[in-house]
Amino acid sequence: MRSGRTVGDRMNEGEQRMRDKLGGTKQDIKDKGSEYSQKIKEKGSEYGQKANDTLTNIKEKGSSYEQRAKDSLSAAEQKVKDSLSHAEHRTKDTLSSAEQKAKDALSSAERKARSALGQDK
């Protein structure tokens, strides 16, 4: 059989043990609890701010890397365009030169043929 203590008695005994352990009155214990609660909130807020700062930093670095990649891609595209343009000009120059040499050779051959036939102009 249980002793004649009620739930209220056990709660009061628990409170008394807490007062004995922590020292002070019920209000002192509440004040300490509020103080601890405030410290926990401040730490939580501090950690939350650090997490936000870290996230912002990651986003900024990501944007920076993305911009570098875009710049590198643009530079590579420009190099390809420049190379193609240069190759195209070289090809046109070579073709023009070959055409001119062919015309010169044809003119020279015509002159020699006429000369050989005695039809100098």
C-alpha positions as CSV (number, residue, x, y, z in Angstrom):
1,M,0.0,0.0,0.0
2,R,1.2,3.5,-0.8
3,S,1.9,6.1,1.8
4,G,-0.6,8.9,2.2
5,R,1.3,11.2,0.0
6,T,-0.7,12.8,-2.9
7,V,0.5,13.9,-6.3
8,G,0.5,17.5,-4.9
9,D,2.8,16.4,-2.0
10,R,5.2,14.7,-4.4
11,M,5.3,17.9,-6.6
12,N,6.0,20.0,-3.6
13,E,8.7,17.7,-2.5
14,G,10.2,17.9,-6.0
15,E,10.1,21.7,-6.0
16,Q,11.7,21.7,-2.6
17,R,14.5,19.4,-3.8
18,M,15.1,21.8,-6.8
19,R,15.2,24.8,-4.4
20,D,17.7,23.0,-2.2
21,K,19.8,22.0,-5.2
22,L,19.7,25.4,-7.0
23,G,19.4,27.5,-3.9
24,G,17.0,30.3,-3.4
25,T,13.3,30.8,-3.6
26,K,10.8,29.7,-6.2
27,Q,11.2,33.2,-7.9
28,D,15.0,32.9,-7.9
29,I,14.6,29.5,-9.7
30,K,12.2,31.1,-12.2
31,D,14.6,34.0,-12.8
32,K,17.5,31.5,-13.4
33,G,15.3,29.6,-15.8
34,S,14.4,32.8,-17.6
35,E,18.1,33.7,-17.7
36,Y,19.0,30.3,-19.2
37,S,16.2,30.6,-21.6
38,Q,17.4,34.0,-22.8
39,K,20.9,32.7,-23.2
40,I,19.6,29.7,-25.3
41,K,17.6,32.1,-27.5
42,E,20.7,34.4,-28.0
43,K,22.9,31.4,-28.9
44,G,20.2,30.1,-31.2
45,S,19.9,33.5,-32.8
46,E,23.7,33.7,-33.1
47,Y,23.9,30.2,-34.7
48,G,21.0,31.1,-37.0
49,Q,22.8,34.3,-38.2
50,K,26.0,32.3,-38.8
51,A,24.0,29.8,-40.9
52,N,22.4,32.6,-42.9
53,D,25.9,34.2,-43.4
54,T,27.3,30.9,-44.6
55,L,24.4,30.4,-46.9
56,T,24.8,33.9,-48.4
57,N,28.5,33.3,-48.8
58,I,27.9,30.0,-50.6
59,K,25.4,31.7,-52.9
60,E,27.8,34.6,-53.6
61,K,30.6,32.1,-54.4
62,G,28.3,30.1,-56.6
63,S,27.4,33.2,-58.5
64,S,31.0,34.1,-58.8
65,Y,31.9,30.6,-60.2
66,E,28.9,30.7,-62.5
67,Q,30.1,34.1,-63.9
68,R,33.6,32.8,-64.3
69,A,32.3,29.8,-66.3
70,K,30.2,32.1,-68.5
71,D,33.3,34.4,-69.1
72,S,35.4,31.4,-69.9
73,L,32.8,30.1,-72.3
74,S,32.5,33.5,-74.0
75,A,36.3,33.7,-74.3
76,A,36.5,30.2,-75.8
77,E,33.6,31.0,-78.3
78,Q,35.4,34.2,-79.3
79,K,38.7,32.3,-79.9
80,V,36.9,29.8,-82.1
81,K,35.2,32.6,-84.1
82,D,38.5,34.4,-84.5
83,S,40.3,31.2,-85.6
84,L,37.5,30.5,-88.1
85,S,37.6,34.1,-89.4
86,H,41.4,34.0,-89.7
87,A,41.3,30.6,-91.5
88,E,38.6,32.0,-93.9
89,H,40.7,35.0,-94.7
90,R,43.7,32.8,-95.3
91,T,41.7,30.5,-97.6
92,K,40.3,33.5,-99.5
93,D,43.8,35.0,-99.8
94,T,45.2,31.6,-101.0
95,L,42.4,31.2,-103.5
96,S,42.9,34.8,-104.8
97,S,46.6,34.2,-105.1
98,A,46.0,30.9,-106.9
99,E,43.5,32.5,-109.3
100,Q,45.9,35.3,-110.0
101,K,48.8,32.9,-110.7
102,A,46.5,30.9,-113.0
103,K,45.5,34.0,-114.9
104,D,49.2,35.1,-115.1
105,A,50.1,31.6,-116.4
106,L,47.3,31.6,-118.9
107,S,48.3,35.1,-120.2
108,S,51.9,34.0,-120.4
109,A,51.0,30.8,-122.2
110,E,48.8,32.8,-124.7
111,R,51.7,35.3,-125.3
112,K,54.1,32.4,-125.9
113,A,51.6,30.7,-128.2
114,R,51.0,33.9,-130.2
115,S,54.7,34.6,-130.3
116,A,55.4,31.1,-131.6
117,L,52.7,31.5,-134.2
118,G,54.1,35.0,-135.1
119,Q,51.0,36.9,-133.9
120,D,52.6,39.3,-131.5
121,K,50.4,42.1,-130.6
